[in-house]
Amino acid sequence: MEKEALSKIEALALKRLFIHQSSSFNYLLRAILASLFIGFGVIVAFKTGNFFYAEHSPLAYPVAALTFGVAIILIYYGGGDLFTGDTFYYTYAALRKQMAWKDVGKLWMYSYVGNIIGAILFALLIYATGLFKDPSVNGFLISVAEGKTLVSTSELFFRGILCNWLVCLAFFLPYGAKGDGPKMFIMMLLVFCFFISGYEHSIANFVTFSISIATQHPNAVTVSGILHNIIPVTIGNIIGGALFMAFKYHYLNKPFMVEDEDE
């Protein structure tokens, strides 16, 4: 089951490499699409959670964590290309000698830049709707966004590692499941786990920060606060996907020489 799923991961990586080689612009558009999908998840999560946040209910964060799962379902079935998942896919394909390391770096760059562009575009769309201008609506999002900029660099780094470990598993484990129902359940459960645990996802954070700025709230995050969060979280996400997923599964599935017992 595990090897079958890994073969699908490898095939997906090669398919995306082909897309990039055929049209780097189309590849960039898929990366933009992924963070737009995350934007939908962020809005649903924080608008739903805000009903409980306004009442000082401890259910605010669990409800937000549960509803945010819509983002990963949109990406999985909608064809988005998310940087954090790519740290696993392309690294594994390169370790299998199916992809050049220079292509890994190039694809990471394209997906990351595309995800950032998508985050900004989504924030502009939300600004145009006026849905998050009212302080009674945006309080929960602003509070969470501001809190993310106050965490120490080392803590953000390790939260980034744990986050992408779970997120990559959320994309990987469904390949071994049969039927869309079980796949969506696995994805939403693992996304709930990373969200409720307080781990840090670089692209989801950038979407949240962008929307925070678009609200024009006096306590909205600053550029320096964003950089303080995004840089260590991104590095942690890379390690979580490349080391804890790609290198680990590549090592565990390498053929080992077994000595003959008669020797």
C-alpha positions as CSV (number, residue, x, y, z in Angstrom):
1,M,0.0,0.0,0.0
2,E,2.8,2.4,1.0
3,K,4.9,1.7,-2.1
4,E,1.9,2.1,-4.4
5,A,1.2,5.5,-2.9
6,L,4.8,6.5,-3.3
7,S,4.7,5.5,-6.9
8,K,1.8,7.8,-7.4
9,I,3.6,10.6,-5.7
10,E,6.6,10.1,-8.0
11,A,4.2,10.1,-11.0
12,L,2.6,13.3,-9.8
13,A,6.0,15.0,-9.5
14,L,6.9,14.0,-13.0
15,K,3.6,15.1,-14.4
16,R,4.1,18.6,-12.8
17,L,7.6,18.7,-14.2
18,F,6.2,18.1,-17.6
19,I,3.6,20.8,-17.1
20,H,6.4,23.3,-16.2
21,Q,8.5,22.3,-19.2
22,S,5.5,22.6,-21.5
23,S,4.5,26.0,-20.1
24,S,6.0,27.6,-17.1
25,F,3.2,30.2,-17.1
26,N,0.5,27.4,-16.8
27,Y,2.5,25.9,-13.9
28,L,2.6,29.4,-12.2
29,L,-1.2,29.7,-12.7
30,R,-1.7,26.3,-10.9
31,A,0.4,27.6,-8.0
32,I,-1.6,30.8,-7.9
33,L,-4.8,28.7,-7.9
34,A,-3.6,26.7,-4.8
35,S,-3.3,29.8,-2.6
36,L,-6.7,31.1,-3.9
37,F,-8.1,27.8,-2.7
38,I,-6.4,28.3,0.7
39,G,-8.0,31.7,0.8
40,F,-11.5,30.2,0.6
41,G,-10.5,27.9,3.5
42,V,-9.2,30.9,5.6
43,I,-12.3,32.9,5.0
44,V,-14.6,30.0,5.9
45,A,-12.5,29.1,9.0
46,F,-12.3,32.6,10.5
47,K,-15.8,33.7,9.6
48,T,-17.2,30.6,11.3
49,G,-14.8,30.8,14.2
50,N,-15.6,34.4,14.7
51,F,-19.2,33.6,15.8
52,F,-17.7,31.8,18.8
53,Y,-14.8,34.2,19.2
54,A,-17.2,37.1,19.7
55,E,-18.9,35.2,22.5
56,H,-15.5,34.3,24.1
57,S,-16.2,30.7,23.5
58,P,-13.3,28.1,23.6
59,L,-14.9,26.5,20.5
60,A,-13.6,29.3,18.2
61,Y,-10.3,27.6,17.3
62,P,-11.7,24.0,17.0
63,V,-14.5,25.1,14.7
64,A,-12.0,27.1,12.6
65,A,-9.7,24.1,12.4
66,L,-12.6,21.8,11.3
67,T,-13.8,24.1,8.5
68,F,-10.4,25.0,7.2
69,G,-10.2,21.5,5.7
70,V,-12.2,22.7,2.7
71,A,-8.9,24.2,1.5
72,I,-7.0,21.0,1.1
73,I,-10.0,19.3,-0.6
74,L,-10.1,22.2,-3.2
75,I,-6.4,21.8,-3.8
76,Y,-6.4,18.0,-4.1
77,Y,-9.4,17.9,-6.5
78,G,-9.1,21.3,-8.1
79,G,-5.6,21.0,-9.5
80,G,-3.8,23.6,-7.4
81,D,0.0,23.4,-6.9
82,L,1.0,24.0,-3.3
83,F,4.6,24.7,-2.3
84,T,4.5,22.8,0.9
85,G,3.4,19.6,-0.8
86,D,6.0,20.1,-3.5
87,T,8.8,19.9,-0.9
88,F,7.8,16.3,-0.5
89,Y,6.9,15.3,-4.1
90,Y,9.9,16.7,-5.9
91,T,12.5,15.8,-3.3
92,Y,11.3,12.2,-3.4
93,A,11.4,12.1,-7.2
94,A,14.9,13.5,-7.1
95,L,16.0,10.9,-4.6
96,R,14.6,8.3,-6.9
97,K,16.8,9.8,-9.6
98,Q,13.7,10.6,-11.7
99,M,14.2,14.4,-11.5
100,A,17.3,16.6,-11.5
101,W,17.9,18.6,-8.3
102,K,18.1,21.8,-10.4
103,D,14.5,21.2,-11.5
104,V,13.5,20.6,-7.9
105,G,14.8,24.1,-6.9
106,K,13.2,25.7,-10.0
107,L,9.8,24.1,-9.4
108,W,9.9,25.1,-5.7
109,M,10.6,28.7,-6.7
110,Y,7.8,28.8,-9.2
111,S,5.3,27.3,-6.8
112,Y,6.3,29.5,-3.9
113,V,6.1,32.7,-6.0
114,G,2.8,31.6,-7.5
115,N,1.4,30.9,-4.0
116,I,2.4,34.3,-2.8
117,I,0.9,36.0,-5.8
118,G,-2.3,34.0,-5.3
119,A,-2.4,35.1,-1.6
120,I,-2.2,38.8,-2.5
121,L,-4.8,38.4,-5.3
122,F,-7.2,36.8,-2.9
123,A,-6.7,39.5,-0.3
124,L,-7.5,42.1,-2.9
125,L,-10.7,40.2,-3.8
126,I,-11.7,40.1,-0.2
127,Y,-11.0,43.8,0.2
128,A,-13.2,44.5,-2.8
129,T,-16.1,42.6,-1.2
130,G,-16.0,44.5,2.0
131,L,-16.8,41.4,3.9
132,F,-14.0,41.8,6.5
133,K,-14.1,45.6,7.1
134,D,-16.4,45.4,10.0
135,P,-14.4,44.9,13.3
136,S,-17.2,42.6,14.6
137,V,-16.3,40.2,11.8
138,N,-12.6,40.4,11.5
139,G,-11.6,40.2,15.2
140,F,-10.7,36.5,15.3
141,L,-8.6,36.7,12.1
142,I,-6.8,39.8,13.3
143,S,-6.1,38.3,16.7
144,V,-4.7,35.1,15.2
145,A,-2.6,36.9,12.6
146,E,-1.1,39.2,15.2
147,G,-0.3,36.3,17.5
148,K,1.7,34.6,14.7
149,T,4.1,37.5,14.5
150,L,4.8,37.5,18.3
151,V,6.2,33.9,18.4
152,S,10.0,33.4,18.7
153,T,12.0,32.5,15.5
154,S,13.0,29.1,16.8
155,E,9.5,28.2,17.9
156,L,8.2,29.2,14.4
157,F,10.8,27.0,12.8
158,F,9.9,23.9,14.7
159,R,6.2,24.6,14.3
160,G,6.8,24.8,10.6
161,I,8.5,21.4,10.5
162,L,5.6,19.7,12.3
163,C,3.0,21.5,10.2
164,N,4.3,20.4,6.9
165,W,4.9,16.8,8.1
166,L,1.2,16.6,8.8
167,V,0.2,18.5,5.6
168,C,2.3,16.2,3.4
169,L,0.7,13.2,5.1
170,A,-2.7,14.7,4.4
171,F,-1.9,14.6,0.7
172,F,0.0,11.3,0.8
173,L,-2.2,9.0,2.9
174,P,-5.3,9.4,0.7
175,Y,-3.4,7.8,-2.2
176,G,-3.8,4.5,-0.3
177,A,-7.5,5.0,0.4
178,K,-10.3,3.8,-1.9
179,G,-13.3,6.2,-2.6
180,D,-13.5,9.9,-2.3
181,G,-15.3,9.8,1.1
182,P,-12.4,8.2,3.0
183,K,-9.9,10.4,1.2
184,M,-11.6,13.6,2.2
185,F,-12.0,12.4,5.7
186,I,-8.3,11.7,6.0
187,M,-7.4,15.0,4.5
188,M,-9.7,17.0,6.8
189,L,-8.7,15.1,9.9
190,L,-5.0,15.7,9.4
191,V,-5.5,19.4,8.5
192,F,-7.6,19.7,11.6
193,C,-4.7,18.2,13.6
194,F,-2.2,20.7,12.3
195,F,-4.5,23.7,12.7
196,I,-5.7,22.9,16.2
197,S,-2.1,22.1,17.3
198,G,-1.0,25.6,16.5
199,Y,1.6,24.6,13.9
200,E,2.7,27.0,11.2
201,H,2.0,26.8,7.4
202,S,3.9,29.4,5.4
203,I,1.3,29.8,2.6
204,A,-1.8,29.7,4.8
205,N,0.0,32.3,7.0
206,F,0.7,34.5,4.1
207,V,-2.9,34.4,3.0
208,T,-4.0,35.2,6.5
209,F,-1.6,38.1,6.8
210,S,-2.6,39.5,3.4
211,I,-6.3,39.5,4.4
212,S,-5.3,41.1,7.7
213,I,-3.7,44.0,5.9
214,A,-6.7,44.2,3.5
215,T,-9.0,44.7,6.4
216,Q,-7.3,48.1,7.2
217,H,-7.7,47.2,10.9
218,P,-5.4,49.3,13.2
219,N,-3.9,46.1,14.7
220,A,-3.3,44.5,11.3
221,V,0.1,42.8,10.8
222,T,3.1,44.8,9.6
223,V,5.6,43.8,6.8
224,S,8.3,43.2,9.4
225,G,6.0,41.0,11.4
226,I,5.2,39.0,8.3
227,L,8.9,38.4,7.4
228,H,9.6,37.5,11.1
229,N,7.0,34.7,10.7
230,I,7.3,33.6,7.1
231,I,11.1,33.1,6.8
232,P,11.6,30.5,9.7
233,V,8.2,28.9,8.9
234,T,9.1,28.4,5.3
235,I,12.5,26.9,6.2
236,G,10.7,24.6,8.7
237,N,8.1,23.6,6.1
238,I,10.9,22.6,3.7
239,I,12.5,20.4,6.3
240,G,9.2,18.9,7.2
241,G,8.4,17.9,3.6
242,A,11.9,17.1,2.3
243,L,13.5,15.4,5.4
244,F,10.6,14.0,7.4
245,M,8.7,12.8,4.4
246,A,10.8,12.4,1.2
247,F,14.1,11.3,2.8
248,K,12.3,9.1,5.4
249,Y,10.1,7.2,2.9
250,H,12.9,6.9,0.4
251,Y,15.2,5.4,3.0
252,L,12.5,3.1,4.4
253,N,11.7,1.7,1.0
254,K,15.3,1.2,-0.2
255,P,16.1,-2.5,-0.9
256,F,18.4,-3.8,1.8
257,M,20.9,-6.6,1.4
258,V,20.0,-9.6,3.6
259,E,22.8,-12.1,4.3
260,D,22.2,-15.7,3.7
261,E,21.7,-17.5,7.0
262,D,24.0,-20.4,5.8
263,E,27.0,-18.2,5.4
